[in-house]
Each structure stands twice: as C-alpha cells, then as structure tokens.
Amino acid sequence: IAGNMEVQRRFMNNVAHELRTPLAVMRTKVDSLTDDAARLALTTDVSRLTTIVSSMLQLARLHNTELPFEPLRLNALARDVLADLAPLVLSNGIGIALEEEGAQDVLIAANEATTRAAIANLIDNALRHAQARSSILVRVIDGSVLEVSDDGIGIAAAKRAQVTEPFNRMSPHSTGAGLGLTIVRDIMAAHGGSLDLRDTEGGGTTIRLSFRVM
C-alpha cells in the first residue's frame, strides 16, 4: 500500500510539473484573444486548471518534504491571514470576523508556511460555499484550536468523510479544484493534529483544526 501511494504521489508531482508550462503558454494566448466572450470563458477554464495543478504540486511537496517546526502563536497567524484575505471576502459581499477565546500566549509546534496555507484554504472553502449576504467566523480557542464557520447549506453527516478526499467538490457549480480540504487534512496529519467537521449552530459548517501545544 505504501509503495502504491508513493507511485501515485510521484505521478501527481510529475504531471503537475509537466502541465505548468503549457498552461502558462495557453494563458498568454487566451489573453490575446479579441473575442471578449471567448476570452472570458477560456480564462475561467485555464484559471481552474491552473488552480488544480498548483494544488497538486502543494500536495506532492507536502508528502515529499519533512516540515521544519518552530514555536508559533496561532492567534497571530490567524490575524495575519484574515487581514490578507478580508478584502477578497468582503468584495464578494460576505462578512468576516475573528474571535479569540481563552489563552492567547500559548505556543504551538508548527510550520508557519503550511499553517498559513491551512487557514487560508479553510477561509477560501467557506467563501466558496457561503450564501449571499452571509458571514464567515474565524475563532481561535486557547491558542491551539482554530475554527472556521460559515452559515451556508451545511454538509450532511453521511458525506463528511468524503469532503477531504481529492477532487471532491461538494457543489457542481464550485470553481475550486476539490483539493483545498485534502491539503488541509494532510497538513494537519503532518503536524500530528486533527481536522474535524461539525454543524454550525443555526446552519452551515464549522471546520476545526487542533494543533499540538508546546
């Protein structure tokens, strides 16, 4: 099983690398089209393919690299990521807020780049499934637990085991690659932490990340 998984990882990494250059060339050609409707449609398709390839490379690197850990403050990381993504979320007509509960001086053993990526992926996932004029809540609890809650349509309990599997898009209308939660799942596994899905009170989905405290 381990051998088969390693073959799959190498295959995914090689395919992603091979696709990067053709996609970049394709994007340049699409941008030069004079037909506005065709350019818009093709740009959307190329962007989606580029997102898939980038996500595949992230997964491959995550499996092939030993992550360096350091003492980090989850509260500070959450604030930074939220500040970076707030303009994007607000431009989509969605509200976003940060709550910090309990101790804030706790240190977690984590890799900064991948922890930031995990938080960003959760916010992006919530944004993709948010309803019009809804809101996203990011909550840090006792410096080691982070939750991202949306008030969307929610995920049935029977389907929760599927959402972290590769290329699983809960909505057929989603523009995502279906790899965001897979990446978060694998980041948490590399950290010896956990990812849990639960219902948001009043409707929607809450995804909880639990990190190891130093």
Short mmCIF file of the C-alpha atoms (twelve columns), coordinates in Angstrom:
data_MODEL
# 
_entry.id   MODEL 
# 
loop_
_atom_site.group_PDB 
_atom_site.id 
_atom_site.type_symbol 
_atom_site.label_atom_id 
_atom_site.label_alt_id 
_atom_site.label_comp_id 
_atom_site.label_asym_id 
_atom_site.label_seq_id 
_atom_site.Cartn_x 
_atom_site.Cartn_y 
_atom_site.Cartn_z 
_atom_site.pdbx_PDB_model_num 
ATOM 1   C CA . ILE A 1   0.000   0.000  0.000   1 
ATOM 2   C CA . ALA A 2   2.806   2.402  0.909   1 
ATOM 3   C CA . GLY A 3   4.548   1.604  -2.386  1 
ATOM 4   C CA . ASN A 4   1.400   2.268  -4.391  1 
ATOM 5   C CA . MET A 5   0.829   5.554  -2.571  1 
ATOM 6   C CA . GLU A 6   4.390   6.651  -3.313  1 
ATOM 7   C CA . VAL A 7   3.923   5.846  -7.012  1 
ATOM 8   C CA . GLN A 8   0.735   7.921  -7.036  1 
ATOM 9   C CA . ARG A 9   2.483   10.846 -5.359  1 
ATOM 10  C CA . ARG A 10  5.355   10.792 -7.840  1 
ATOM 11  C CA . PHE A 11  2.892   10.560 -10.723 1 
ATOM 12  C CA . MET A 12  0.877   13.506 -9.417  1 
ATOM 13  C CA . ASN A 13  4.034   15.578 -8.930  1 
ATOM 14  C CA . ASN A 14  5.357   14.778 -12.415 1 
ATOM 15  C CA . VAL A 15  2.032   15.513 -14.106 1 
ATOM 16  C CA . ALA A 16  1.680   18.824 -12.289 1 
ATOM 17  C CA . HIS A 17  5.194   19.903 -13.288 1 
ATOM 18  C CA . GLU A 18  4.613   18.932 -16.927 1 
ATOM 19  C CA . LEU A 19  1.366   20.911 -17.086 1 
ATOM 20  C CA . ARG A 20  2.686   24.187 -15.673 1 
ATOM 21  C CA . THR A 21  4.438   25.402 -18.830 1 
ATOM 22  C CA . PRO A 22  1.663   24.503 -21.319 1 
ATOM 23  C CA . LEU A 23  -0.862  26.233 -19.062 1 
ATOM 24  C CA . ALA A 24  1.265   29.381 -18.878 1 
ATOM 25  C CA . VAL A 25  1.560   29.423 -22.676 1 
ATOM 26  C CA . MET A 26  -2.168  28.798 -23.048 1 
ATOM 27  C CA . ARG A 27  -2.980  31.671 -20.678 1 
ATOM 28  C CA . THR A 28  -0.840  34.046 -22.757 1 
ATOM 29  C CA . LYS A 29  -2.620  33.020 -25.947 1 
ATOM 30  C CA . VAL A 30  -6.052  33.312 -24.330 1 
ATOM 31  C CA . ASP A 31  -5.259  36.825 -23.070 1 
ATOM 32  C CA . SER A 32  -4.517  37.901 -26.651 1 
ATOM 33  C CA . LEU A 33  -7.958  36.883 -27.992 1 
ATOM 34  C CA . THR A 34  -10.069 39.740 -29.344 1 
ATOM 35  C CA . ASP A 35  -13.392 37.959 -28.793 1 
ATOM 36  C CA . ASP A 36  -14.366 39.104 -25.277 1 
ATOM 37  C CA . ALA A 37  -16.868 36.298 -24.642 1 
ATOM 38  C CA . ALA A 38  -14.458 33.576 -25.743 1 
ATOM 39  C CA . ARG A 39  -11.584 35.137 -23.772 1 
ATOM 40  C CA . LEU A 40  -13.659 35.268 -20.580 1 
ATOM 41  C CA . ALA A 41  -14.848 31.660 -20.936 1 
ATOM 42  C CA . LEU A 42  -11.378 30.309 -21.701 1 
ATOM 43  C CA . THR A 43  -9.756  32.395 -18.960 1 
ATOM 44  C CA . THR A 44  -12.118 30.798 -16.427 1 
ATOM 45  C CA . ASP A 45  -11.220 27.307 -17.668 1 
ATOM 46  C CA . VAL A 46  -7.473  27.994 -17.674 1 
ATOM 47  C CA . SER A 47  -7.665  29.503 -14.170 1 
ATOM 48  C CA . ARG A 48  -9.415  26.399 -12.890 1 
ATOM 49  C CA . LEU A 49  -6.794  24.129 -14.477 1 
ATOM 50  C CA . THR A 50  -4.021  26.273 -13.015 1 
ATOM 51  C CA . THR A 51  -5.613  26.002 -9.556  1 
ATOM 52  C CA . ILE A 52  -5.756  22.206 -9.870  1 
ATOM 53  C CA . VAL A 53  -2.101  21.996 -10.940 1 
ATOM 54  C CA . SER A 54  -0.971  24.327 -8.131  1 
ATOM 55  C CA . SER A 55  -2.909  22.266 -5.578  1 
ATOM 56  C CA . MET A 56  -1.412  19.026 -6.905  1 
ATOM 57  C CA . LEU A 57  2.080   20.489 -6.505  1 
ATOM 58  C CA . GLN A 58  1.272   21.577 -2.950  1 
ATOM 59  C CA . LEU A 59  0.161   18.065 -2.077  1 
ATOM 60  C CA . ALA A 60  3.221   16.486 -3.696  1 
ATOM 61  C CA . ARG A 61  5.599   18.814 -1.843  1 
ATOM 62  C CA . LEU A 62  3.780   18.210 1.415   1 
ATOM 63  C CA . HIS A 63  4.298   14.437 1.097   1 
ATOM 64  C CA . ASN A 64  7.903   14.665 -0.086  1 
ATOM 65  C CA . THR A 65  9.250   17.227 2.400   1 
ATOM 66  C CA . GLU A 66  9.894   16.955 6.106   1 
ATOM 67  C CA . LEU A 67  8.388   20.096 7.591   1 
ATOM 68  C CA . PRO A 68  10.560  22.187 9.935   1 
ATOM 69  C CA . PHE A 69  8.570   23.058 13.065  1 
ATOM 70  C CA . GLU A 70  9.002   26.063 15.332  1 
ATOM 71  C CA . PRO A 71  7.108   27.682 18.240  1 
ATOM 72  C CA . LEU A 72  4.255   29.766 16.787  1 
ATOM 73  C CA . ARG A 73  1.290   31.731 18.073  1 
ATOM 74  C CA . LEU A 74  -1.855  30.582 16.295  1 
ATOM 75  C CA . ASN A 75  -3.671  33.782 17.244  1 
ATOM 76  C CA . ALA A 76  -1.125  35.936 15.429  1 
ATOM 77  C CA . LEU A 77  -1.155  33.711 12.344  1 
ATOM 78  C CA . ALA A 78  -4.948  33.816 12.188  1 
ATOM 79  C CA . ARG A 79  -4.946  37.615 12.407  1 
ATOM 80  C CA . ASP A 80  -2.368  37.891 9.610   1 
ATOM 81  C CA . VAL A 81  -4.173  35.514 7.256   1 
ATOM 82  C CA . LEU A 82  -7.503  37.172 7.950   1 
ATOM 83  C CA . ALA A 83  -6.026  40.613 7.214   1 
ATOM 84  C CA . ASP A 84  -4.679  39.312 3.894   1 
ATOM 85  C CA . LEU A 85  -7.939  37.677 2.810   1 
ATOM 86  C CA . ALA A 86  -10.508 40.122 4.238   1 
ATOM 87  C CA . PRO A 87  -10.551 42.366 1.126   1 
ATOM 88  C CA . LEU A 88  -11.267 39.356 -1.109  1 
ATOM 89  C CA . VAL A 89  -14.027 38.068 1.160   1 
ATOM 90  C CA . LEU A 90  -15.650 41.486 1.576   1 
ATOM 91  C CA . SER A 91  -15.516 42.125 -2.194  1 
ATOM 92  C CA . ASN A 92  -17.774 39.089 -2.590  1 
ATOM 93  C CA . GLY A 93  -20.380 40.633 -0.309  1 
ATOM 94  C CA . ILE A 94  -19.559 38.269 2.555   1 
ATOM 95  C CA . GLY A 95  -18.918 39.406 6.119   1 
ATOM 96  C CA . ILE A 96  -15.934 38.023 8.049   1 
ATOM 97  C CA . ALA A 97  -14.925 38.287 11.696  1 
ATOM 98  C CA . LEU A 98  -12.295 36.977 14.095  1 
ATOM 99  C CA . GLU A 99  -12.970 35.887 17.680  1 
ATOM 100 C CA . GLU A 100 -10.243 34.945 20.163  1 
ATOM 101 C CA . GLU A 101 -11.244 32.966 23.225  1 
ATOM 102 C CA . GLY A 102 -9.202  31.854 26.206  1 
ATOM 103 C CA . ALA A 103 -5.412  31.988 26.478  1 
ATOM 104 C CA . GLN A 104 -3.598  33.858 23.722  1 
ATOM 105 C CA . ASP A 105 0.013   33.312 24.812  1 
ATOM 106 C CA . VAL A 106 0.031   29.582 24.044  1 
ATOM 107 C CA . LEU A 107 2.665   28.307 21.605  1 
ATOM 108 C CA . ILE A 108 2.029   25.519 19.111  1 
ATOM 109 C CA . ALA A 109 4.677   23.396 17.376  1 
ATOM 110 C CA . ALA A 110 4.021   24.143 13.716  1 
ATOM 111 C CA . ASN A 111 5.376   25.003 10.299  1 
ATOM 112 C CA . GLU A 112 4.457   28.599 9.539   1 
ATOM 113 C CA . ALA A 113 4.010   28.395 5.757   1 
ATOM 114 C CA . THR A 114 1.778   25.320 5.786   1 
ATOM 115 C CA . THR A 115 -0.219  26.513 8.812   1 
ATOM 116 C CA . ARG A 116 -0.952  29.764 6.974   1 
ATOM 117 C CA . ALA A 117 -1.954  27.716 3.919   1 
ATOM 118 C CA . ALA A 118 -4.320  25.588 6.015   1 
ATOM 119 C CA . ILE A 119 -6.076  28.642 7.471   1 
ATOM 120 C CA . ALA A 120 -6.294  30.322 4.057   1 
ATOM 121 C CA . ASN A 121 -7.715  27.174 2.466   1 
ATOM 122 C CA . LEU A 122 -10.431 26.945 5.128   1 
ATOM 123 C CA . ILE A 123 -11.443 30.574 4.600   1 
ATOM 124 C CA . ASP A 124 -11.419 30.098 0.825   1 
ATOM 125 C CA . ASN A 125 -13.545 26.965 1.206   1 
ATOM 126 C CA . ALA A 126 -16.047 28.821 3.398   1 
ATOM 127 C CA . LEU A 127 -16.168 31.646 0.852   1 
ATOM 128 C CA . ARG A 128 -16.949 29.235 -1.991  1 
ATOM 129 C CA . HIS A 129 -19.877 27.747 -0.073  1 
ATOM 130 C CA . ALA A 130 -21.200 30.948 1.501   1 
ATOM 131 C CA . GLN A 131 -24.667 32.195 0.682   1 
ATOM 132 C CA . ALA A 132 -25.368 35.740 -0.499  1 
ATOM 133 C CA . ARG A 133 -25.042 38.286 2.310   1 
ATOM 134 C CA . SER A 134 -23.840 35.623 4.727   1 
ATOM 135 C CA . SER A 135 -20.807 35.651 7.019   1 
ATOM 136 C CA . ILE A 136 -17.689 33.708 7.932   1 
ATOM 137 C CA . LEU A 137 -16.439 33.465 11.507  1 
ATOM 138 C CA . VAL A 138 -12.840 32.550 12.352  1 
ATOM 139 C CA . ARG A 139 -12.395 31.590 16.007  1 
ATOM 140 C CA . VAL A 140 -9.150  30.790 17.877  1 
ATOM 141 C CA . ILE A 141 -9.654  28.920 21.143  1 
ATOM 142 C CA . ASP A 142 -6.967  28.723 23.830  1 
ATOM 143 C CA . GLY A 143 -4.232  29.396 21.296  1 
ATOM 144 C CA . SER A 144 -4.222  25.879 19.831  1 
ATOM 145 C CA . VAL A 145 -7.618  25.351 18.192  1 
ATOM 146 C CA . LEU A 146 -8.858  27.217 15.130  1 
ATOM 147 C CA . GLU A 147 -12.399 27.071 13.754  1 
ATOM 148 C CA . VAL A 148 -13.781 28.491 10.523  1 
ATOM 149 C CA . SER A 149 -17.582 28.624 10.460  1 
ATOM 150 C CA . ASP A 150 -19.923 29.502 7.624   1 
ATOM 151 C CA . ASP A 151 -23.709 29.798 7.582   1 
ATOM 152 C CA . GLY A 152 -24.202 28.068 4.241   1 
ATOM 153 C CA . ILE A 153 -26.247 24.981 3.412   1 
ATOM 154 C CA . GLY A 154 -24.069 22.683 5.530   1 
ATOM 155 C CA . ILE A 155 -22.738 19.190 4.863   1 
ATOM 156 C CA . ALA A 156 -24.765 16.088 5.679   1 
ATOM 157 C CA . ALA A 157 -23.103 13.898 8.318   1 
ATOM 158 C CA . ALA A 158 -23.008 10.962 5.881   1 
ATOM 159 C CA . LYS A 159 -20.954 12.993 3.396   1 
ATOM 160 C CA . ARG A 160 -18.387 14.479 5.772   1 
ATOM 161 C CA . ALA A 161 -15.913 11.654 5.318   1 
ATOM 162 C CA . GLN A 162 -15.829 12.400 1.583   1 
ATOM 163 C CA . VAL A 163 -15.087 16.122 1.654   1 
ATOM 164 C CA . THR A 164 -11.376 15.751 2.423   1 
ATOM 165 C CA . GLU A 165 -10.828 13.258 -0.396  1 
ATOM 166 C CA . PRO A 166 -9.031  14.574 -3.522  1 
ATOM 167 C CA . PHE A 167 -11.103 16.276 -6.242  1 
ATOM 168 C CA . ASN A 168 -14.278 16.106 -4.187  1 
ATOM 169 C CA . ARG A 169 -16.354 19.222 -4.817  1 
ATOM 170 C CA . MET A 170 -19.487 19.423 -2.713  1 
ATOM 171 C CA . SER A 171 -21.167 21.697 -5.262  1 
ATOM 172 C CA . PRO A 172 -21.159 21.007 -9.029  1 
ATOM 173 C CA . HIS A 173 -21.059 24.786 -9.527  1 
ATOM 174 C CA . SER A 174 -17.892 25.249 -7.496  1 
ATOM 175 C CA . THR A 175 -14.897 26.752 -9.315  1 
ATOM 176 C CA . GLY A 176 -12.436 25.104 -6.927  1 
ATOM 177 C CA . ALA A 177 -10.172 22.163 -7.622  1 
ATOM 178 C CA . GLY A 178 -11.636 19.957 -4.902  1 
ATOM 179 C CA . LEU A 179 -8.208  19.737 -3.260  1 
ATOM 180 C CA . GLY A 180 -8.340  22.504 -0.630  1 
ATOM 181 C CA . LEU A 181 -9.588  20.367 2.248   1 
ATOM 182 C CA . THR A 182 -7.350  17.477 1.156   1 
ATOM 183 C CA . ILE A 183 -4.368  19.790 1.554   1 
ATOM 184 C CA . VAL A 184 -5.604  20.951 4.974   1 
ATOM 185 C CA . ARG A 185 -6.159  17.326 6.064   1 
ATOM 186 C CA . ASP A 186 -2.608  16.378 5.081   1 
ATOM 187 C CA . ILE A 187 -1.109  19.491 6.682   1 
ATOM 188 C CA . MET A 188 -2.798  18.600 9.965   1 
ATOM 189 C CA . ALA A 189 -1.633  14.988 9.689   1 
ATOM 190 C CA . ALA A 190 1.946   16.227 9.206   1 
ATOM 191 C CA . HIS A 191 1.543   18.342 12.356  1 
ATOM 192 C CA . GLY A 192 0.153   15.471 14.406  1 
ATOM 193 C CA . GLY A 193 -3.053  17.470 14.754  1 
ATOM 194 C CA . SER A 194 -6.631  16.874 13.689  1 
ATOM 195 C CA . LEU A 195 -9.340  18.202 11.381  1 
ATOM 196 C CA . ASP A 196 -12.994 17.855 12.387  1 
ATOM 197 C CA . LEU A 197 -16.213 18.877 10.658  1 
ATOM 198 C CA . ARG A 198 -19.324 19.783 12.594  1 
ATOM 199 C CA . ASP A 199 -22.563 21.712 12.177  1 
ATOM 200 C CA . THR A 200 -22.627 25.452 12.741  1 
ATOM 201 C CA . GLU A 201 -25.303 26.431 15.212  1 
ATOM 202 C CA . GLY A 202 -28.152 27.887 13.163  1 
ATOM 203 C CA . GLY A 203 -26.993 26.212 9.941   1 
ATOM 204 C CA . GLY A 204 -23.788 25.814 7.983   1 
ATOM 205 C CA . THR A 205 -20.482 24.054 8.575   1 
ATOM 206 C CA . THR A 206 -17.676 24.536 11.077  1 
ATOM 207 C CA . ILE A 207 -14.234 23.061 10.426  1 
ATOM 208 C CA . ARG A 208 -11.972 22.753 13.445  1 
ATOM 209 C CA . LEU A 209 -8.174  22.412 13.400  1 
ATOM 210 C CA . SER A 210 -6.465  21.254 16.601  1 
ATOM 211 C CA . PHE A 211 -2.698  21.728 16.945  1 
ATOM 212 C CA . ARG A 212 -0.218  20.290 19.437  1 
ATOM 213 C CA . VAL A 213 0.753   22.651 22.255  1 
ATOM 214 C CA . MET A 214 4.444   23.030 23.056  1 
# 
